[in-house]
Amino acid sequence: MNIVIIEDEELSAQRLEKMILETDPQIRVLAKLESIAAAVEWFRSNPDPDLIFLDIHLEDGLSFSIFEQVVIQSPIIFTTAYDEYAIKAFKLKSIDYLLKPITIDELSTAIQKYRNWTAPVDSRIDIRALYDLINPEKHYRSRFSVSIGDRIKTVQLTNIAYFYSTEGITFVVCHDAHEYTIDFSLDALEHDLDPQQFFRVNRQFLVGLSGIVQTHVFPKSRLKLELKPSPQQDVFVSIDRVVGFKRWLEG
């Protein structure tokens, strides 16, 4: 059995590897990866392992975002220090979950569960369902206040086509082609907006589903968006976001 460990704490990764080999010396640990970026890079150039041990919180974010960037068909055993949502969320699309600190008996049971696994693996992990279970009380922004001279206007989210940033300033573009500046970065907006309706396609653009007229496919899997109102520059989906964007379009 070939496995990959994704864990940002080096000692935890080493301890888990040692326990796995104690459980079965024939298991091969192909890689120990400490971040989302490292995992994405590894999976892009290596075949899927038989099994993945995946920590939920990595040094550069929630590990679920790995699946937004690469398609992985391996079954997963999640490792986490959080139990309330883990029991629900991790049973959605994984073999099992292990609550830290992991014991050898629990690990052995999880590995045996994998060996007995007969159901087909669904590689289309429902990222949004996992995020929602982690943040069940999350309320997304529905409107913004913008300044127009000495007046303040409220812009409803349903009237917004997309956001873009240039020279450190963030703009909101409405369906009626009006533009306003807002005091939010695109990074902040990603957390405040409903991810089913808005997607960060590159460093400069955060687009709404209702603002996309058409998606054009270019060589080497490049995607160019036709937005309305039309921006002053071409808008391409970053290569590392193409997989997540396609899944987002499908809903």
trRosetta pair geometry for C-beta under 8 A, 3 or more apart (Angstrom, degrees):
i j d omega theta_ij theta_ji phi_ij phi_ji
1 24 7.2 41 36 107 123 143
1 26 7.1 84 22 110 81 91
1 27 4.9 -27 72 -117 100 79
1 28 7.1 -180 89 26 48 72
1 50 4.8 -110 -157 69 77 153
1 51 6.4 7 177 12 115 116
2 27 7.8 158 -91 -166 21 65
2 28 5.0 -23 -108 71 69 105
2 30 5.3 44 -175 -41 101 118
2 49 4.6 -129 117 -147 92 89
2 50 5.0 119 54 2 67 97
2 51 7.8 158 88 29 46 71
3 20 6.9 -118 64 -173 153 153
3 27 6.0 2 5 -178 119 111
3 28 7.1 158 23 80 69 52
3 29 5.8 -35 74 -108 90 58
3 30 6.8 180 74 8 33 88
3 49 5.4 115 -124 155 21 141
3 50 6.3 -57 -73 61 63 87
3 51 4.7 -27 -109 74 95 89
3 52 6.9 164 -162 -90 75 29
3 53 6.5 41 171 -9 121 95
4 29 7.5 113 -106 -162 30 65
4 30 5.4 -44 -80 60 80 103
4 31 5.1 2 -132 58 94 89
4 32 7.8 178 -168 -83 62 32
4 33 6.7 13 175 2 107 112
4 42 7.4 150 -145 127 143 143
4 49 4.6 171 -15 1 96 149
4 51 7.9 -176 27 95 64 49
4 52 5.1 -16 64 -116 93 79
4 53 7.3 -159 95 31 48 69
4 74 7.7 88 29 92 110 172
5 13 5.4 133 129 -147 133 91
5 16 5.8 147 -135 97 139 129
5 17 6.2 -94 -19 -69 158 90
5 20 7.9 -141 -68 -14 123 152
5 29 6.2 -9 -7 -151 109 113
5 31 7.3 -153 40 100 66 53
5 32 4.7 -10 71 -115 108 74
5 33 7.1 169 91 25 54 67
5 52 7.9 163 -88 -163 25 59
5 53 4.8 -10 -115 64 69 112
6 32 7.9 171 -85 -162 29 46
6 33 4.8 -20 -111 71 74 101
6 34 7.8 -173 -160 -76 58 14
6 39 5.2 25 -119 -90 129 129
6 52 6.6 11 0 -177 109 104
6 53 6.9 -180 28 91 65 59
6 54 4.8 11 56 -118 116 67
6 55 6.1 -137 107 23 75 78
6 58 7.0 -47 158 -87 98 129
6 63 6.3 121 124 -138 132 135
6 66 7.6 -31 -158 -59 166 162
7 12 5.3 -131 168 100 134 107
7 13 4.1 173 76 -78 123 91
7 16 6.5 137 -25 20 162 145
7 32 6.8 -43 44 -165 94 91
7 33 7.8 110 26 72 49 53
7 34 6.9 -34 90 -112 44 57
7 53 7.2 -14 -41 115 109 102
7 55 4.6 98 -110 -18 67 129
7 58 7.9 -152 -144 -106 19 88
7 79 6.9 -11 -93 68 111 137
8 34 4.7 88 -121 -172 55 76
8 35 6.2 70 -101 -74 103 61
8 55 6.6 -117 7 75 79 146
8 57 7.6 -79 23 116 130 65
8 58 4.6 138 -43 -150 124 65
8 59 4.3 164 -149 -30 143 89
9 12 3.8 58 87 14 112 116
9 13 6.5 170 86 -15 57 84
9 55 7.9 126 16 -88 90 170
10 13 5.7 -56 -148 36 30 112
10 14 6.3 28 156 -17 66 107
10 34 7.2 -15 -73 -101 73 126
11 14 5.7 -54 -146 38 32 110
11 15 6.2 33 154 -20 66 107
12 15 5.7 -54 -145 37 30 111
12 16 6.2 29 156 -19 64 107
12 55 7.6 66 119 -77 140 142
12 100 7.6 -20 -140 -125 128 134
13 16 5.8 -55 -146 37 28 110
13 17 6.3 30 154 -19 63 106
13 32 4.7 102 173 -165 133 127
13 34 7.3 -76 -43 -89 153 82
14 17 5.7 -53 -148 35 31 112
14 18 6.4 32 154 -20 64 106
14 32 7.8 28 -67 -134 55 166
15 18 5.7 -55 -150 35 30 112
15 19 6.4 28 154 -17 65 107
15 102 8.0 147 121 56 110 107
16 19 5.7 -56 -147 38 32 110
16 20 6.2 35 154 -23 66 105
16 53 6.3 -180 162 133 141 158
16 79 7.1 -53 -105 -86 145 166
16 102 6.6 53 -104 52 89 148
16 107 7.8 177 -147 -114 75 139
17 20 5.7 -53 -147 33 30 113
17 21 6.4 24 157 -13 65 107
17 29 5.2 0 -133 -75 107 166
17 32 6.6 -55 -58 -78 132 127
18 21 6.0 -60 -150 40 29 106
18 22 6.4 31 151 -21 64 107
19 22 5.5 -53 -148 35 33 114
19 23 6.4 37 152 -22 64 103
19 102 6.8 174 76 110 170 116
19 104 5.4 -145 -152 -102 107 79
19 107 5.3 80 141 51 123 173
20 23 5.6 -55 -155 32 32 113
20 24 7.2 -43 167 45 64 80
20 27 5.6 -95 152 90 103 150
20 29 6.8 109 84 -69 142 112
20 53 7.7 -117 -73 -33 137 150
20 107 6.8 -117 -83 172 61 132
20 111 7.4 137 -137 -75 80 139
21 24 7.2 -89 -141 74 29 45
21 25 5.6 48 -175 -110 78 53
21 27 6.3 -136 -95 61 56 103
21 29 7.5 -66 -57 -22 103 115
22 25 7.8 29 -102 -65 17 74
22 104 6.5 -52 95 -134 130 123
23 27 7.4 21 78 -1 93 139
23 104 6.8 -177 -70 -164 95 86
23 107 5.9 -126 -58 117 145 108
23 108 4.9 -171 -130 -94 117 81
23 111 5.8 121 142 24 147 157
24 27 4.7 86 92 -22 102 105
24 111 6.8 -161 -2 153 126 154
27 111 8.0 -71 -76 -143 146 140
29 32 6.7 17 162 -52 122 88
30 46 7.3 150 153 172 138 148
30 49 5.6 -155 18 -93 138 124
31 42 5.6 179 120 -151 170 149
31 46 7.6 144 -17 45 140 172
33 38 4.4 -179 -160 114 97 113
33 39 4.6 122 133 -77 151 73
33 42 5.7 -110 -86 -2 138 150
34 38 5.8 52 47 30 64 154
34 58 7.1 140 157 -158 47 104
34 59 6.4 17 149 4 91 125
35 38 4.5 96 55 9 84 101
35 39 6.8 -146 94 -6 45 87
35 58 5.3 138 -129 159 44 125
35 59 5.1 -56 -98 52 97 102
35 60 4.8 52 -160 10 109 115
36 39 5.8 -60 -149 37 29 111
36 40 6.2 28 156 -19 66 107
36 58 5.6 153 -37 78 77 145
36 60 4.9 -111 26 80 104 110
36 61 5.6 -13 -20 56 145 100
36 63 6.4 -168 -87 -120 88 51
36 65 5.6 5 -140 80 144 105
36 66 5.5 -146 -142 -71 81 81
36 69 7.9 101 169 19 101 141
37 40 5.9 -54 -146 35 28 109
37 41 6.4 26 156 -16 63 108
37 60 6.0 27 -11 47 99 163
38 41 5.8 -57 -149 38 30 111
38 42 6.2 29 155 -21 65 108
39 42 5.8 -56 -146 36 30 110
39 43 6.2 19 161 -11 67 110
39 58 7.9 -100 -10 -102 128 169
39 63 7.5 55 14 -148 166 92
39 66 5.0 -37 106 -121 133 131
40 43 6.2 -61 -143 41 26 103
40 44 6.4 30 157 -25 62 109
40 66 6.0 -154 -66 -139 81 75
40 69 4.8 -15 -124 103 127 138
40 70 5.5 165 -138 -16 72 121
40 240 7.0 51 163 -149 150 109
41 44 6.0 -59 -152 30 27 113
41 45 7.0 -9 163 9 61 111
42 45 6.7 -89 -160 49 27 88
42 46 5.6 -24 169 20 71 125
43 46 6.3 -74 -115 56 28 87
43 48 7.3 32 -143 -92 96 67
43 66 7.5 94 11 179 147 109
43 70 4.6 129 102 128 127 161
43 72 5.9 -54 -151 -86 148 106
44 70 6.0 -121 -67 -102 77 133
48 72 5.9 139 -114 -154 114 70
48 73 5.3 -62 -85 52 176 83
48 74 4.5 -170 178 -44 109 98
49 52 6.2 124 63 -67 115 75
49 74 5.5 32 67 -107 66 151
50 74 6.7 106 134 -136 12 106
50 75 8.0 -15 155 39 55 93
50 114 8.0 100 141 161 98 131
51 74 6.2 172 -106 179 17 111
51 75 5.8 -27 -116 74 73 90
51 76 7.6 149 -166 -100 64 26
51 77 6.6 22 177 -3 109 103
51 95 7.4 -24 -136 1 106 151
51 111 7.8 93 145 -125 173 74
51 114 5.5 16 -102 -158 137 157
52 72 7.2 12 -24 165 154 139
52 74 4.9 102 -17 109 104 132
52 75 7.3 -177 26 93 80 42
52 76 4.8 -28 71 -111 101 75
52 77 7.2 -177 90 29 50 66
53 76 7.8 141 -98 -162 19 65
53 77 5.2 -23 -106 73 67 99
53 79 5.8 31 178 -20 93 118
53 98 7.9 -16 -145 25 102 129
54 63 5.4 169 176 139 106 153
54 66 8.0 -124 -142 32 131 149
54 76 5.3 -22 13 -160 126 114
54 77 7.2 149 21 76 74 46
54 78 5.5 -42 74 -109 88 59
54 79 6.8 169 79 20 33 79
55 58 6.2 123 87 -72 105 76
55 63 6.2 139 86 -37 56 146
55 78 7.7 107 -113 -166 19 66
55 79 5.0 -41 -89 75 66 96
55 80 6.8 138 -152 -82 59 57
56 62 6.4 -23 171 -148 75 79
56 63 5.6 -131 -146 23 27 109
56 64 7.6 10 -148 -32 76 87
56 78 6.3 40 -57 -167 91 113
56 79 7.7 -146 -12 80 75 49
56 80 4.6 31 -1 -101 121 110
56 82 7.0 -65 53 34 152 113
56 86 7.5 -114 -42 -100 148 105
57 62 6.5 -39 -101 -104 55 57
57 63 7.3 -97 -51 -18 11 92
57 80 7.7 97 2 -130 86 83
57 81 7.9 -46 25 28 121 103
58 61 6.4 -3 64 61 90 45
58 62 7.5 116 23 -143 83 9
58 63 5.2 99 -17 -72 114 87
61 65 5.7 0 115 19 130 140
62 65 5.9 105 79 -12 78 96
62 131 7.5 113 109 -100 164 87
62 134 7.6 -172 -125 46 146 177
63 66 5.6 -12 179 -7 67 115
64 67 6.1 -50 -176 28 56 108
64 68 7.5 57 134 -22 71 100
64 125 7.5 -148 -150 128 85 132
64 127 5.2 131 165 -140 113 88
64 130 5.2 -180 -110 96 145 140
64 131 6.5 -155 88 -59 162 85
65 68 5.0 -42 -158 24 57 120
65 69 6.9 41 151 -12 73 105
65 127 7.6 82 -90 -148 41 134
65 244 7.9 -6 -158 -91 71 144
66 69 6.3 -77 -164 41 34 101
66 70 6.6 -38 167 41 73 97
66 72 7.2 10 129 -10 108 139
67 70 7.1 -80 -122 67 32 60
67 71 7.7 56 -155 -113 70 35
67 72 6.2 -93 -105 27 83 106
67 125 4.7 -42 -172 55 164 129
67 127 5.8 -172 83 -75 116 110
68 127 5.9 46 -65 -87 94 167
68 241 7.5 -12 142 -137 102 63
68 243 6.6 146 159 95 39 94
68 244 3.3 32 178 -95 89 121
68 247 7.1 -126 -132 48 65 136
69 240 5.4 -8 -141 179 117 78
69 241 7.0 -48 -105 -92 82 37
69 243 5.7 106 -163 51 19 121
69 244 6.0 -16 -66 -30 48 109
70 243 6.2 132 -83 28 19 169
71 123 5.7 52 -179 153 92 129
71 243 6.2 -148 -41 -150 82 137
72 123 6.3 -175 88 -151 37 98
72 125 7.8 2 62 -12 92 124
73 121 5.6 105 175 108 78 127
73 123 4.0 -48 -99 -86 70 121
74 121 7.2 -62 -169 -176 10 160
75 94 6.7 110 -176 -155 75 53
75 95 4.6 66 163 -42 122 109
75 114 6.2 165 96 -131 141 100
75 117 6.3 27 -81 139 169 172
75 121 5.4 -117 -63 -111 82 124
76 93 7.2 30 40 118 120 80
76 94 4.2 -71 79 -124 90 100
76 95 6.5 -180 70 11 37 85
77 94 6.5 134 -95 173 27 116
77 95 5.3 -42 -74 65 77 109
77 96 5.1 1 -125 65 89 84
77 97 6.9 162 -172 -100 61 29
77 98 6.2 36 162 -12 105 104
77 110 5.2 86 -134 166 138 130
77 111 7.9 -40 -54 -73 159 56
77 114 7.0 -70 -52 -58 116 124
78 86 6.7 -158 108 -154 134 104
78 90 4.3 -112 33 -131 143 130
78 94 5.5 -26 -17 -148 98 175
78 96 7.6 -144 32 106 71 45
78 97 4.2 -20 68 -115 100 88
78 98 7.1 -175 93 25 51 65
79 97 7.3 168 -81 -165 26 68
79 98 4.9 -18 -108 67 74 100
79 100 6.2 71 173 -55 91 97
79 102 6.4 -45 -135 -58 113 130
80 83 7.5 161 103 -70 107 48
80 86 4.9 -172 74 -102 145 141
80 90 7.3 -151 3 -56 136 143
80 97 6.2 -20 21 -173 110 116
80 98 7.6 140 24 76 62 53
80 99 6.5 -37 76 -113 73 54
80 100 6.6 -134 104 -2 22 97
81 99 7.2 88 -126 -165 27 68
81 100 4.5 -43 -85 54 73 117
82 85 6.3 -1 135 44 116 90
82 86 5.4 144 98 -33 74 113
83 86 5.3 -69 -130 40 30 116
83 87 6.2 38 177 -33 70 99
83 99 5.2 17 -87 -116 103 133
84 87 7.2 -66 -179 15 16 103
85 88 5.9 -65 -163 46 50 102
85 89 5.1 29 153 -11 87 120
85 133 4.9 142 -166 145 110 91
85 134 5.3 137 128 -99 163 47
85 136 7.6 -168 -102 -28 120 107
86 89 6.0 -62 -124 48 28 99
86 90 5.1 8 -173 -5 70 122
86 97 5.1 -175 167 150 107 162
86 99 6.8 142 89 -88 154 90
87 90 7.3 -32 -100 39 8 97
87 91 6.9 1 167 -12 44 118
87 97 7.3 -133 -92 53 37 138
88 91 6.6 -82 -163 35 21 104
88 92 7.4 34 149 -40 60 98
88 133 5.4 -154 98 -155 115 136
89 92 5.9 -44 -170 1 39 117
89 129 7.5 164 -134 128 80 82
89 130 5.0 91 -166 -134 114 70
89 133 4.0 175 -78 91 105 147
89 134 6.5 28 -72 -51 161 77
90 93 7.9 -90 -161 52 37 63
90 94 5.0 -39 179 39 76 136
90 96 7.4 25 136 154 116 25
90 97 3.7 65 110 -58 158 128
91 94 6.8 -84 -102 54 22 86
91 96 7.8 11 -97 -121 73 37
91 97 7.2 -84 -52 -8 68 109
92 126 6.4 -85 151 49 134 113
92 129 5.9 -179 -161 115 165 131
92 130 6.7 -146 52 -75 144 83
92 133 7.8 -170 -26 -17 138 154
93 122 6.7 -96 -135 77 93 103
93 125 4.6 121 153 -128 162 83
93 126 6.3 176 -46 24 135 79
93 130 7.5 -68 26 -60 121 117
94 97 6.5 78 92 -59 143 78
95 110 6.8 104 116 -173 112 84
95 113 5.7 140 169 112 104 108
95 114 4.9 7 -157 -87 160 82
95 117 5.9 -69 -119 -78 108 142
96 109 7.9 175 -153 112 169 85
96 110 4.4 -145 76 -132 148 96
96 113 5.4 85 -41 77 132 151
96 114 7.6 -98 6 -51 110 83
98 102 4.8 28 157 -110 128 110
98 106 5.7 127 -133 133 98 119
98 107 6.5 32 -116 -86 148 67
98 110 5.9 -58 -64 -48 108 158
99 102 7.5 153 77 -85 37 64
99 106 7.8 -79 40 177 73 162
102 106 6.0 -131 -161 77 72 120
102 107 5.6 70 165 -59 116 105
103 106 4.7 89 59 9 86 103
103 107 6.8 -152 92 -6 43 89
104 107 5.6 -56 -146 39 32 114
104 108 6.2 35 155 -22 66 106
105 108 5.8 -53 -147 35 29 112
105 109 6.4 30 154 -19 63 106
106 109 5.7 -54 -149 36 31 112
106 110 6.4 32 153 -20 65 106
107 110 5.7 -55 -149 35 31 111
107 111 6.4 28 155 -16 66 106
108 111 5.9 -55 -148 37 30 109
108 112 6.3 29 154 -17 64 108
109 112 5.7 -56 -148 38 30 111
109 113 6.4 37 150 -26 64 103
110 113 5.5 -50 -151 29 32 116
110 114 6.8 35 149 -20 62 99
111 114 5.6 -48 -157 30 37 113
111 115 6.7 37 147 -19 66 102
112 115 5.4 -49 -149 34 39 113
112 116 6.4 28 153 -11 67 107
113 116 5.9 -63 -149 44 31 105
113 117 6.6 56 145 -54 62 91
114 117 5.2 -31 -155 -9 37 123
122 125 7.5 136 111 -71 88 49
124 247 7.4 169 -149 -125 94 118
125 130 7.4 1 161 -20 103 133
126 129 3.9 27 124 16 120 119
126 130 6.6 145 97 -17 72 84
127 130 5.8 -62 -157 37 34 110
127 131 6.3 30 152 -17 70 107
127 244 7.9 -13 15 -131 165 96
127 247 7.6 81 14 125 121 145
128 131 5.6 -54 -146 38 35 111
128 132 6.1 35 156 -21 68 107
128 195 6.4 -167 -110 90 102 120
128 196 6.6 60 -129 -72 151 93
129 132 5.8 -55 -145 37 29 112
129 133 6.5 29 156 -19 63 106
130 133 5.9 -56 -150 34 30 109
130 134 6.6 28 153 -17 63 106
131 134 5.8 -61 -154 36 33 110
131 135 6.3 -19 165 27 70 105
131 195 7.3 16 90 34 161 151
132 135 6.6 -77 -137 64 27 73
132 136 6.6 64 163 -98 66 55
132 138 7.3 -116 -128 33 59 124
133 136 6.5 8 -144 -65 30 92
135 138 3.9 49 138 -44 114 118
140 192 6.5 114 -152 163 67 47
140 193 5.9 56 -166 -161 115 21
140 194 4.2 120 123 -60 174 74
141 144 7.1 47 160 -66 129 78
141 157 6.6 140 115 -69 78 132
141 192 4.4 22 -11 161 122 103
141 193 6.1 -48 46 -84 100 56
142 156 6.9 -24 153 -151 77 73
142 157 5.2 -109 -163 3 39 122
143 154 5.4 13 169 -178 131 99
143 155 6.3 163 -161 82 77 45
143 156 5.0 -40 -102 -108 97 47
143 157 6.0 -109 -74 -25 43 78
144 154 7.3 157 81 -155 39 55
144 155 4.9 -14 61 59 90 99
144 157 7.5 101 -13 -73 88 71
144 160 7.8 67 12 -65 122 139
144 172 6.4 166 61 -46 159 169
144 180 7.9 167 108 90 127 133
144 182 5.7 -36 -177 -116 142 137
144 184 8.0 -100 -125 0 126 133
145 152 5.5 1 -175 -178 106 110
145 153 7.2 153 -156 78 57 37
145 154 5.8 -32 -98 -97 66 65
145 155 7.7 171 -92 16 17 78
146 152 7.2 155 77 -156 34 61
146 153 5.3 -25 64 65 87 89
146 154 7.9 152 19 -100 75 17
146 155 5.6 31 -3 -12 119 119
146 172 7.0 -122 -79 45 136 128
146 180 3.8 11 -162 164 152 149
146 181 7.2 135 -148 63 102 46
146 182 6.1 -69 -99 -83 92 84
147 151 7.3 145 -159 82 55 45
147 152 5.8 -34 -100 -101 61 68
147 153 7.8 155 -103 19 12 78
147 180 7.8 147 48 -166 47 110
147 181 7.7 -30 49 67 90 90
148 151 4.9 -23 70 70 89 98
148 152 7.5 159 23 -98 76 18
148 153 5.4 30 -2 -8 121 119
148 180 7.2 -67 -70 -117 89 114
153 180 7.6 -132 67 -101 117 155
155 159 5.9 -119 -172 72 82 121
155 160 6.5 84 147 -64 116 100
155 172 6.5 141 99 116 160 145
155 174 6.5 -120 -151 -82 124 121
155 180 6.7 -167 -36 32 149 147
156 159 4.9 87 68 3 84 104
156 160 7.7 -149 101 -17 48 88
157 160 5.5 -53 -156 21 45 118
157 193 7.4 160 -140 -129 132 94
157 194 7.9 97 157 12 154 107
157 197 7.6 72 153 117 121 152
158 210 7.8 44 -162 19 57 164
159 174 5.0 -4 144 -147 95 105
159 175 5.7 -114 -167 16 60 101
159 176 7.3 -18 -172 -1 106 98
160 163 7.3 8 176 -52 125 81
160 172 5.7 -55 -129 -175 117 106
160 173 7.1 101 -158 74 71 46
160 174 5.8 -63 -101 -104 48 60
160 175 7.5 -125 -91 -26 3 79
160 208 5.8 136 108 -38 81 149
160 211 7.6 -48 134 -53 56 125
161 173 5.2 -53 58 104 103 93
161 174 6.4 104 -2 -178 90 15
161 175 5.2 130 -54 -78 103 60
161 207 7.7 -30 148 -153 66 73
161 208 5.6 -146 -173 44 27 118
161 210 6.6 -108 -118 97 61 84
161 211 3.1 113 -175 -105 78 116
161 227 6.6 116 154 180 119 103
161 228 6.5 -124 -144 94 146 52
161 229 6.3 153 45 16 164 70
162 173 5.4 0 62 53 73 111
162 205 6.2 -4 172 -165 129 95
162 206 6.5 163 -167 87 77 52
162 207 4.3 -23 -114 -118 116 61
162 208 5.5 -139 -75 9 58 81
162 211 4.5 -159 -36 112 93 168
162 227 5.9 -33 -7 -154 146 142
162 231 7.7 -61 76 -58 138 119
163 170 6.2 2 -178 -175 110 100
163 171 6.7 163 -157 84 61 51
163 172 5.4 -28 -103 -102 83 62
163 173 7.1 -180 -90 14 30 80
163 182 7.8 -60 -130 39 117 129
163 186 6.3 166 114 -106 122 88
163 189 5.9 -55 57 152 169 173
163 198 7.8 30 11 -154 108 133
163 205 7.2 150 84 -155 56 48
163 206 4.3 -2 59 60 104 103
163 207 7.8 -141 33 -73 61 32
164 170 7.5 172 92 -150 31 59
164 171 5.5 -12 62 58 76 99
164 173 6.9 23 8 -15 100 118
164 204 5.5 21 -159 155 88 84
164 205 5.0 -16 -103 -99 90 69
164 206 7.4 -170 -76 25 43 67
164 231 6.6 94 -39 -122 161 137
165 168 7.4 -4 180 -132 103 8
165 169 6.7 169 -152 82 67 38
165 170 4.8 -29 -96 -97 89 69
165 171 7.3 173 -87 15 37 73
165 185 7.2 29 -99 -153 147 61
165 186 5.2 -102 -22 -30 132 115
165 203 7.7 -86 63 141 116 69
165 204 5.4 -137 57 -144 76 60
166 169 6.2 -23 69 58 62 85
166 171 7.4 -3 20 -2 95 115
166 204 6.7 40 -71 -147 72 114
169 181 5.8 -46 -179 -133 109 116
170 181 6.8 111 77 -157 55 67
170 182 5.5 -57 98 64 106 82
170 183 7.7 139 50 -113 114 7
170 184 5.7 -84 77 76 159 63
170 185 6.2 -171 -49 -116 137 28
170 186 6.3 176 -113 -48 120 71
170 189 7.4 167 -165 -30 149 133
171 179 5.2 -3 -175 -171 119 108
171 180 6.9 148 -155 75 69 33
171 181 5.8 -48 -99 -96 65 56
171 182 7.4 128 -127 12 18 83
172 179 7.0 159 78 -153 47 57
172 180 5.2 -15 56 61 97 87
172 181 7.8 151 13 -116 78 9
172 182 5.3 51 -21 -17 113 125
173 177 7.4 -19 -171 -141 91 33
173 178 7.7 164 -152 85 49 42
173 179 5.2 -18 -101 -100 71 85
173 211 7.5 92 91 -131 107 142
173 229 6.0 -122 170 49 121 109
173 231 7.5 -109 -54 -86 170 88
174 177 6.9 -46 77 26 77 16
174 178 4.7 3 41 57 121 86
174 179 7.4 -154 12 -75 79 36
174 180 7.7 43 -23 2 106 100
175 210 7.2 -44 -83 129 121 116
175 211 7.3 -136 -89 -95 78 80
175 228 7.6 35 -141 120 71 87
175 229 7.4 153 -152 -25 29 86
177 229 4.2 107 -103 -79 79 149
184 188 4.8 -126 -166 82 90 124
184 189 5.2 101 137 -59 127 91
184 192 7.2 -70 -153 25 147 149
185 188 4.7 98 55 6 79 99
185 189 7.0 -142 96 -6 43 87
186 189 5.4 -53 -144 37 37 115
186 190 6.6 52 154 -33 65 95
186 200 6.4 114 164 -120 113 114
186 203 7.6 135 68 178 152 44
186 204 7.6 -175 -42 -153 160 17
186 205 8.0 90 -124 97 145 3
186 206 5.1 174 -147 -31 102 123
187 190 5.9 -46 -160 18 30 116
187 191 7.7 16 150 -7 58 101
188 191 6.2 -65 -165 38 39 104
188 192 6.2 22 148 -12 73 117
189 192 5.5 -68 -140 45 37 106
189 193 5.6 21 169 -14 77 116
189 198 7.6 -82 147 134 103 152
189 206 5.6 150 101 81 132 173
190 193 6.8 -61 -132 38 18 100
190 195 7.8 40 -173 -92 69 94
190 198 7.9 -146 -117 112 50 113
190 200 5.3 -20 -97 -41 116 131
190 206 6.7 -134 -74 -119 76 135
193 197 6.8 -112 165 74 100 99
193 198 4.3 -12 135 43 139 142
193 206 7.4 129 33 160 156 131
194 197 4.5 49 85 19 107 108
194 198 6.6 108 70 15 61 91
195 198 6.7 -78 -118 64 33 69
195 199 7.2 73 -162 -87 69 66
195 248 7.7 -102 162 -125 83 114
196 209 7.8 -29 141 -27 58 139
196 248 7.9 -177 -135 -155 40 84
196 251 7.3 47 -155 -137 98 73
197 208 5.9 -9 156 -146 85 83
197 209 5.5 -101 -153 8 52 109
197 210 7.6 -7 -163 -6 95 94
198 206 5.8 31 174 163 113 96
198 207 6.8 173 -149 88 69 33
198 208 5.2 -36 -94 -95 81 62
198 209 7.4 -109 -71 -18 37 75
199 206 7.2 -175 90 -158 28 62
199 207 6.0 -21 61 61 78 82
199 209 7.7 76 -2 -64 103 75
199 241 8.0 143 163 172 106 124
199 244 7.6 173 -156 127 120 99
199 245 6.0 122 153 -116 148 76
199 248 4.8 90 -87 152 143 166
200 205 7.5 147 -154 97 52 51
200 206 4.9 -27 -97 -105 67 84
200 241 7.2 -115 100 -131 74 152
201 205 5.2 -20 53 90 103 104
201 206 7.4 170 10 -104 74 29
201 207 5.5 17 -14 6 122 115
201 225 6.6 -30 -158 -20 172 144
201 235 6.7 62 94 168 143 105
201 236 7.7 -174 147 113 114 32
201 237 4.6 -87 -166 -111 100 72
201 238 6.7 153 155 4 55 79
201 241 6.1 167 -152 109 42 145
201 245 6.2 58 -117 -100 84 133
202 205 5.5 40 48 38 88 89
202 235 7.3 -166 20 -163 126 76
202 236 6.6 64 -51 83 145 64
202 237 6.6 -165 -48 -142 94 29
202 238 4.4 137 -106 -40 80 98
202 241 7.0 -148 -75 30 54 145
203 238 7.4 86 -21 -64 72 134
205 225 7.9 -161 124 51 155 143
205 231 7.6 -85 -101 -51 128 166
205 235 5.3 27 -19 -141 170 120
207 211 5.5 -134 -168 75 86 121
207 212 6.1 75 155 -60 132 97
207 225 6.5 -94 -82 169 169 166
207 227 6.5 -121 -130 -103 123 125
207 235 7.4 107 -65 161 133 150
208 211 4.3 89 61 0 88 108
208 212 7.6 -154 91 -15 51 81
209 212 6.2 -54 -160 20 36 111
209 249 7.9 152 -125 -116 99 58
211 227 5.3 9 150 -153 96 95
211 228 6.4 -163 -164 60 60 58
212 215 6.7 4 -179 -54 124 88
212 225 5.9 -76 -126 -158 97 110
212 226 7.3 91 -165 71 62 60
212 227 6.2 -47 -102 -102 47 67
213 226 4.4 -68 66 109 106 101
213 227 6.5 163 3 -120 93 12
213 228 4.9 80 -51 -16 116 110
214 225 7.8 158 86 -158 47 49
214 226 4.3 14 54 43 85 126
215 223 5.6 -13 -174 -168 105 108
215 224 7.4 149 -162 75 54 44
215 225 5.9 -25 -108 -105 71 64
215 226 7.4 -141 -71 18 27 81
215 249 7.2 -50 -18 -101 155 154
216 223 7.1 143 74 -160 49 54
216 224 4.4 -21 63 64 105 97
216 225 7.7 -162 21 -75 79 17
216 226 6.6 78 -20 -28 104 101
217 221 7.7 -45 -157 -139 92 35
217 222 7.6 127 -167 78 47 54
217 223 6.3 -25 -104 -103 54 69
218 222 3.9 -33 70 77 110 104
218 223 7.0 -161 19 -74 88 20
218 224 5.9 67 -27 -15 119 105
218 236 7.9 -43 22 -125 139 114
219 222 6.6 17 71 22 44 105
221 239 7.2 87 94 -135 107 83
221 242 5.7 74 151 173 110 168
222 236 6.0 -27 -174 -156 102 122
222 237 7.6 163 -167 56 55 80
222 239 7.3 -48 -97 -86 72 83
222 242 7.9 -107 -116 -92 28 134
223 236 6.5 133 80 -159 53 67
223 237 4.2 6 70 26 111 119
223 242 5.9 146 0 -123 121 96
223 245 6.7 -159 65 98 159 147
224 234 6.2 -41 -145 -175 114 105
224 235 6.9 119 -161 79 64 55
224 236 5.3 -39 -98 -97 66 74
224 237 7.8 -134 -74 3 23 77
225 235 4.6 -44 56 95 104 110
225 236 7.4 177 6 -97 81 22
225 237 6.8 96 -34 -43 105 87
226 230 7.7 -33 -167 -108 70 89
227 230 6.3 137 80 -113 74 40
227 231 5.8 34 64 -11 130 96
227 235 6.1 33 -13 28 123 148
231 235 6.0 80 42 -41 139 116
237 241 5.5 -126 177 88 92 102
237 242 5.4 116 117 -92 123 67
237 245 5.0 -59 -147 -16 146 170
238 241 4.4 68 66 15 93 109
238 242 7.4 -130 92 -38 48 73
239 242 5.9 -26 -156 -17 36 116
241 244 5.4 -63 -162 51 63 111
241 245 5.4 69 140 -32 86 106
242 245 5.7 -57 -144 35 27 113
242 246 6.5 28 159 -20 64 104
243 246 6.0 -55 -152 33 29 109
243 247 6.7 24 153 -13 62 107
244 247 5.8 -59 -151 40 34 110
244 248 6.1 38 151 -25 68 107
245 248 5.4 -53 -147 34 32 115
245 249 6.5 36 154 -22 64 101
246 249 5.8 -50 -152 30 32 113
246 250 6.7 28 152 -16 62 106
247 250 5.7 -58 -153 36 35 111
248 251 7.7 43 175 -69 34 32
